[in-house]
């Protein structure tokens, strides 16, 4: 570990390397390893994983962090991130113990490493997530409370180690409800986003909006690694790569049973791997998204090339959800060798949801080798009129239907279900090319196939 007394010296040296033309030996550079893919039903590019092994390590204790002292610990983490960033990259070490902190903002080339037995405990005071930052709420960009862990336009960043990131949740629980003031704020944001209003007009921080922050949001960033850590509780979506590229998430243990507590929400992101994770969620385990309505049409950034494998789900609404925020388009999603625990509360194994406002498209969803216990509804569900609380809150400003094509499920084994497939397409735009091969359940309580407005449906 680097002692506080040597930190200024090291920072100075780093500055000399950056600013001076010298023949002295350069400091170590950030290295990368690669992930290659085989037997994927679409062209999947190699992924780069940052490797910080030869770079500097700074313990937050050496910069004044004190357990249960939020101010000192927060400042120490910020100083450590600034320091390794200025040195060209390195690791910020969170040692064993519980460390109360405010928001954490990444800079490029930084690895936040939690030693085994380390707990980063995030404050539940909303003021600790100010000043507000550019973020999003359910597919609409806005200025809101900072995510608990936030990166904006960063590259080569990581969270690693056997420790835990945990959110104090009691205050956020009081924000779960949706009173009139909250709904009015959603209505206001809906119109602002539809009309391409400047971001300065979209500040959603006030006494009544209560738009909860994400736990982890990587925003417009690339070359991201999350490995081995445990994540517990979340005010909102737990892990949210937003307009990101080259993301690897592996070996995580995620538990969050609050409102909207999805596990991972890749949104308008591409080239991504999720593997060997355990999800215990109050909402969808993995939900692929691509923005909402007019704003996503303008951004034109599809979610694509996403591989999910060898994961276990203990609870959640869906194993894999697509939408309903999918207006930028979703294509090339592949899931294999995943298991839903017996006794888990789950609605579907695959659920695709959209509505007449979304537009976008879904093209190429592949799932293979999936096992599950009882499912409350069924194996495959596709609905094209999912509006939730928005149905009566705001009108349809512009109608655009969502083409849904090329859905392939193979080797599924479930226990009790209501149906195998329930597809509710639209008369104006039927769903095309849905193939189920060796998809079975030990007991089906109702009609196995309940499909409407589908072209080229096969069950083999």
N, C-alpha and C positions, 0 to 999 in steps of 0.2 A: 504494500500500500504506500501511497505517497503522503508524506507528512505535510501538514499545513505550512511548516517553515520552509519547505522546499518548493511549494507550489508557485510562488511568484517567480522563482528562478527558472523553473521549467517553462512557465508561460513566456517569459522573456526569451528563452532559448528558442521556443517554437516561433515566436515573432521574428527572430533573426533568420530562421530558415525560410520563412515566407518572404521576407522583405529584402534579403541580401543575396547577391550573387557570390556564392562561396563554393570552394572545392571540398569542404568538409563533408564527412559522411552524413547523408540525409537520415532523418528519423524513419522508422518503419512505416510503410504505407498500408492502408487498409487492403486486405485480400478478400477474394471471393471464391466460393465453391459453387458448383452447378448442380441442379436437379434436372435429370433427363427423364423423358416419359416414353413408355412403350405401350402398345396395344390400347391406345386412346382413339376413339372413333372420330377424331378431328385432328387437325395439325396443331399440336401443342408446343409452343416454343420452350426452350430451356429457361430455367429460372436461376437467377443469381442470388446467392445467400452471402451476406456480409460476414466476414470472419475477423474478429477484433483481437485475436489471441496474442499478437505481437505488439499491440499498442498499449499505451499507458492505462493504468487503473487508478482511480481515485476513490477512496472511501469517503462517504459523507461525514463520517465521524471526524476525520482529519480536518474537515472544514467547519466544524462546530455543531453538527447535528446532535440533538439531545432527545432521547426518547420521551414522548408525550409533550414535547415543546414544539408546537406547530410552527411558530415563527422561525425558530432557529433551524429546524429541520428543513422547512421549505426553502429558506435562504441557502442552506448548505447544498441542497439538490440543485438549485439554480446555478450556484457558483461552480459546482462540479461539471454540470452540463456545458456551461460557458467555457470552462477551462479545457476540457477534452476536445471540444469543437475547435477552439483556437489552435490546439496542438495538431490538428488534422485528423483527429478521431481517437476514440478510446472508450473505456468502460467506466461508468459510474456505479460504484458498488454500494448496495444496501445490505449492511451486515445483519446478522441474527438479532432479533428483537423486534419490538413493535414501534413504528415510527409514524406519528401523526403528521399529516401534511396537507397543504392546499393543492391547487392545480399544479400539474407538471407539464411544461412546454418543451418539446424536443427541439434540437437543432441537428443539422446534418452530421453524419458520421459518429453518432452516439449510441452506445449500447447501455441500457439501464438493466443492471444485473442484480437480481435478488438472491442472496445466499439462502441456503436451506435454513428454515426457521425465521427468516425475515418476513415481516408483515408491514407493507405500506398501507396505513389506514387513512383513508381520505375523509376529510372533514365533511360534515353535512350542512355547514353554514353556506348558503348560496352566495354570500358576499366574498367567499374565498375563491369564487370562480369568475370574478370580475377583475379587470375590465372585460367586457364582452368581446367575443371574437366572431369571425366569419365562420359560420357552421351551417347546419341544416336541420330541418324538422320534417320528418316524413316526406322526403323528396322535394322540399322547397328550401332554397337557400335563404338565410337570414343572419342577423346579428343576434347572438344569444349568449347565455352563460357559457363559459368555456367548458368543453369536456374535461373530465377529471384528468385524463391524459390526452394531450393534444399535440399534433404535428401539422404544420401547414407549409407546403412547398419544401419539404425536406427530402433528403435521399440518404440511403444507407443507415437506417435506424433499426433498433432492435430492443425488445424486452425479453430477457432470458433468465434462467435460474430456477431453482426449486422453491423459491419463496412465494409469497401471496400478495396480491393486490386486493384490497377489501374496501368497500364503501360503507361508511356509516349511513344508515338508511332511514332512520326514524322521521327526519324532517321531510325527506323526499316522499315518504309514504303519504304525507298530508297533501302532496301535490298530485297524487294519483287520480283524484276525482276530477270531473270535468264540469265545473259550475259555469254559469252563464258568461262570466268575465273571460274564462279560458276559451270557451267556444267562440266568443266574439273576436278574440285575438287570432284564433285559427282562421276565422272568416276573413279578417283583415289581411292576413298573410296570403291567403288563397288569391285574393284580388291583386295584391302587390306583385306576386310571382307571375300571375297570368298576364299582367300588363307590363312586365319587364321593368318594374320600378327600380330605381337605383338602390344599391345595398344600404346606403345611408338612411333610407326611409324605412328599412325593415328591422329596426331595433325592437326586439320583442321582450326586452328586460324591463319589467315594471312590477308593480305590487300584485298584479292579478293574472298575468298571462300564464305563469307557471309552466312554461315549456321547459321540461327537465333536460339536463345535459346528458349526452352520451357518457358512458364510462371511458372508453377509448375511441377516439376518432383520429385516423390518419387521413388528412385532407390534402388532395393533390400532391401526393408524395409517391416515392418509388424505392424499390429495393428494401423491403421491410421484412423483418423476421420477428415472430413471436414464438417462443419455445419454452415449454416445460412449466411455465408458471401456473399458479392457481388464481382464479379470479372469482371473487365472492361478492354478490349483491351488485345492483346497478340502478341508478336513477331511471335509466331509459334503455335504449339498445346497448348491448354490452361491448361488442367489438364492431367498429364501423369503418372499414376502408372505403373512402369516398373519393371517386375519381383518382384511384391509385393504380399503380402498375408494378408488377413483379413482387408479389406478396406471398410469403410462406408462413403458415400458422400450423404448428405441430406440437403434439404432446401436452396440450392445455387441459386443465380441469376447470370447467366453468359451471358455477352455480349461481343462478339469479332468478328469483321467483316473484319479483315485483311486476308492475304493470308495464307492458311493452318490453319485457325482458327477453328479447331474442338473444341467441348466442352470438352468431356472426352474421352481419348484414353487408355483404359485398355490394356496393352501389356504384354503378357506372365505373366499375373497376375491371381490369383485365390481367390475364396471365397470373393465376393465383392457385395455390395448393393449400388445402386444409386436410390434415391427416393425423391419425392417432390421438384424437381428442375425445374427451368425455363431456357431454352437455347435459345439464339438469336445469331446465328452463321453465319459466312461467309463460313463455310464448314460443314462437318457432325456434327450433334448434339452429337451422341455417336458412336464411331467407335472402335470396338473390334479388336485387332491386336495380332500377335504372331511372329514378327520378319521376317527377309528377308533371303530367300535362304540358302546358305551353313552355314552361321553363326547360324541361328535358328535351323537348323538340328543338329548342334553340341550341342547347348545349351539344346535342347529337353525340353523346358518349355512351355507347352500349356497354353493358356488362358482358364479358366474353372470355372464353378460355379459362374455365374454373373447374378444377379437379378436386373432388372430395373422396377420401378413402380411409378405411379402417377406423371409423369413428363409432362411438357408442352413445346412445341417447337414453337417459334415465327418465326424463319427462320433457314435455314440450307440446305445443299445438300441432306442429308438423315436423316430420323428419327433414324434409326439404320443401320449402315454399318458394314459389316464383311469383313476385309481385307483392301487393298490387301496384306498387310504384314501379312501373316498367316502361315508361313512355320513351325512354331512350333506346329501348330494344335490349333483349337478352338472347344470347346464342352460345352454343357450345358449353354446356354444363354437364359434367360427368361425375356420377357418384358410384362407388363400388365398395363391396365388402363392409357394409355398415350394419349395425345391430341395434335394435330397440329393445331395452330390457323388458322382461316379462313383468307385468304390473305397472308399467309406465302409463301415464295418461296421455294419449295421443289421438288426434283426429284423423290424420291421413299420413301416409308415407310420402306421397307427392301431392302437393296442392298448388295448382296454378290459378291465380285470381287476377281479374281485371274488371274494367267497366267501360261504359261508352265514352268516358272522358279521357282515357289513357292513351289511345293510339299505340305507338311503339310496335313491338312484335316479339314473339317467342319462337325460336327456331333451333331445334336440336337440344333436347333434354334427354340424357341417357342415364339409366340406373340399372345396376347389375349386382346380383348376389346380396340381397337384403333379407334379413330375418327380423321377425317381430312377434311379440305376444298379441294380446287383445288390442284392437283399435276401436275407438268409439264410433267412428264413421266407416271409412273404407280405405282401400289401398291407393287408388288414384281418384282424385277429385279435380275437376276443372270447372270453374264458375266464371261467367262473364258479366255478372251484375252485382259485384261486391262493392258496396259504397259505405258500409258501416254508418258512423254518425254524420258523414258528409251528405248523405242522401237528401235530407231536409234542411241542412245548414246552408248550402249554397247551390245555385243552379248549374247546369251544364252550360258552359260558355261556348264550347266548340265540340261537336261530336266527332270522335274518331274511334273506330273499332280497332281491335287488336288481332292481327293474324296470328294464329297459333298452329304451328306445324312441326312434324317430325318429333314425336314423343315415343321413346323406346324403353320398355321395362322388361327385364329378363331375370329369371331365377329369383323369385320372391316367395318367401314362406312366412305366412302370418297365421295367427290363431283365430279368435273370434272377430268377425267383421260384419258390418251391415251389407256391404257390397264390395265387389272387386273394382268396378269402374263406374263412376258417375260423372258424365260429361254433359255440361249444359252450354252448348254452343248457341249461336244466334242465327236466326233465319237469314239475315243479310250477309253473314260471313261464317260459314261452317268451319269447324276445326278439322285439320287434315293430317292424315298419316299418323295414326296412333297404333303401336304394335305392342302387345303383351305376350311374352313367350315364357311359358312355365311359371306363370304367376298364380299362386294358389293360396287358399286359406283353409284351415281345418274345419271351420264352421262359418257358413254365410247365412245370416238370419233373414235376409230378404232377397230380392231379385239381384242376381250377380251383376248384370250389366244394365245400367240405367242411362243410356246415352241419348242425347238429342242433338241434331244438327252436326253430325260428324261424317266426314268423307274418308273412306279407306281406313276403317277400323278393323284390326285383326287380333284375334286371340288364339294363340297356338298352344 
